[in-house]
Amino acid sequence: MRFNDFDFAGLILKALRISAFFAALLGLWQLLYDLHIWSPYLLPEPVKVWHSLEHYVDNGQLWRATKASMQRLLIGYAISILIGLIIGMLCGLNKYADETLGSIVLGLQSLPSICWLPLAVLWFGLNENAIIFVVAMGSIFAIAISARAGVQGIPPLYRRAAATMGANRFQLIFWVLLPAMVPAMAQGLKLGWSFAWRSLMSAELIPTGTAIGLGQTLTFARDLNDMSSVIAIMLAIVALGIATDRLFFSRMEAWANERWGLLATT
């Protein structure tokens, strides 16, 4: 794309639309506060929430909590990718595994991540491993289902062509199946990340006695009946999730679709 082709007017118009939308939401929030439909305790005004957010930023708690949460999230997510890919590819390649293990995966996918919390505490105790376990279990099955769909969506001609050229099973997996799975897995990894992120907030209800994450910070604010801090931390969690999606996963998905010819380009 040439520099002269860059649509500055379109970019500015998009920024104005987004800004107007969030300004309207902020105005509606302030209006609801002024009308006293709910108690100020239950619905604090936007300025008070902003001051609470500034407080967490100034004392460094927000950054420390974000760092602790992201470390747990990345470890659990990496585990879920490894196990999810193995399970998904096995179900996609083997009919018997799909009929047995695949049905279990589909069933466990519907299980809310917080249901793994008691099991994690009993197995691992009140420590980091319990949190990582919940995060991994929350996203493994979404990734496995996407990997299974990716394998089953590969045209049989690809496998036959590889077999005709003398490819063994190892070469078939790494040079045919994995590259052909990229578009499906780009979407699956994005979905798995969202499940892992939500699972982390549930898992951080566990009092580990170590680094305090965003979920634990949110719980402490609730225990103190500080609604402005609760909403401030919630907004920080939402902002972090949106930023991660926009900066990485949406770009990865768009690249995969364009690279594999699934996205119309001009």
Residue pairs with C-beta under 8 A, 6 or more apart in sequence:
26 46
29 45
29 46
30 45
30 46
32 38
32 43
33 40
33 43
33 44
33 45
33 46
37 43
41 225
41 227
42 227
43 227
44 227
44 228
44 231
48 228
49 228
49 231
49 232
49 235
50 232
51 228
52 226
52 228
52 229
52 231
52 232
53 62
53 232
53 235
53 236
55 229
56 62
56 65
56 217
56 229
56 232
56 233
56 236
57 63
61 212
61 217
62 217
62 233
62 236
64 211
64 212
65 212
65 213
65 214
65 216
65 217
66 214
66 236
66 240
67 211
68 210
68 211
68 212
68 213
68 214
69 200
69 204
69 213
69 214
69 215
71 211
72 128
72 131
72 132
72 135
72 200
72 203
72 204
72 213
73 135
73 196
73 197
73 200
75 132
75 135
76 131
76 132
76 133
76 134
76 135
76 136
76 138
76 139
76 196
76 199
76 200
77 135
77 136
77 139
77 192
77 193
77 196
79 132
79 136
79 140
80 135
80 136
80 137
80 138
80 139
80 140
80 143
80 192
80 196
81 143
81 189
81 192
83 136
83 140
83 144
84 139
84 140
84 141
84 142
84 143
84 144
84 146
84 147
84 188
84 192
85 143
85 144
85 147
85 185
87 101
87 105
87 140
87 144
87 147
87 148
88 105
88 143
88 144
88 145
88 146
88 147
88 148
88 149
88 150
88 151
89 147
89 148
89 151
89 173
89 177
90 97
90 101
91 97
91 98
91 101
91 102
91 105
91 144
91 148
91 151
92 98
92 147
92 148
92 149
92 150
92 151
92 152
93 151
93 177
98 148
102 148
105 141
105 144
105 145
105 148
106 141
106 145
108 141
109 141
109 142
109 145
113 134
113 137
113 138
113 195
113 198
113 199
113 202
113 203
114 202
114 205
116 133
116 134
116 137
116 138
116 199
117 134
117 202
117 203
117 205
117 206
120 130
120 131
120 133
120 134
120 203
120 206
121 130
121 206
123 130
123 133
124 130
124 133
126 206
126 207
126 208
126 209
127 208
127 210
128 208
128 210
130 203
130 206
130 208
131 200
131 203
131 204
131 206
131 208
131 213
132 203
133 203
134 199
134 200
134 202
134 203
134 206
135 196
135 199
135 200
135 203
136 196
137 199
138 195
138 196
138 198
138 199
138 200
138 202
138 203
139 192
139 193
139 195
139 196
139 199
140 192
142 188
142 191
142 192
142 195
143 185
143 188
143 189
143 191
143 192
145 188
146 184
146 185
146 187
146 188
146 189
146 191
146 192
147 181
147 184
147 185
147 188
149 184
149 188
150 180
150 181
150 183
150 184
150 185
150 188
151 177
151 181
153 184
154 176
154 177
154 180
154 181
158 176
158 180
159 172
159 176
162 171
162 172
162 175
162 176
163 172
167 175
167 176
182 256
182 259
182 260
183 256
183 257
183 260
183 262
186 249
186 252
186 253
186 255
186 256
186 257
187 253
189 249
189 252
190 245
190 249
190 250
190 252
190 253
193 244
193 245
193 249
194 241
194 245
197 241
197 244
200 213
200 215
201 214
201 215
201 218
201 237
202 215
203 215
204 213
204 214
204 215
204 216
204 219
205 215
205 216
205 219
207 216
212 220
214 233
214 236
214 237
214 240
217 233
218 230
218 233
218 234
218 237
221 229
221 230
221 232
221 233
222 230
254 263
256 262
257 263
258 265
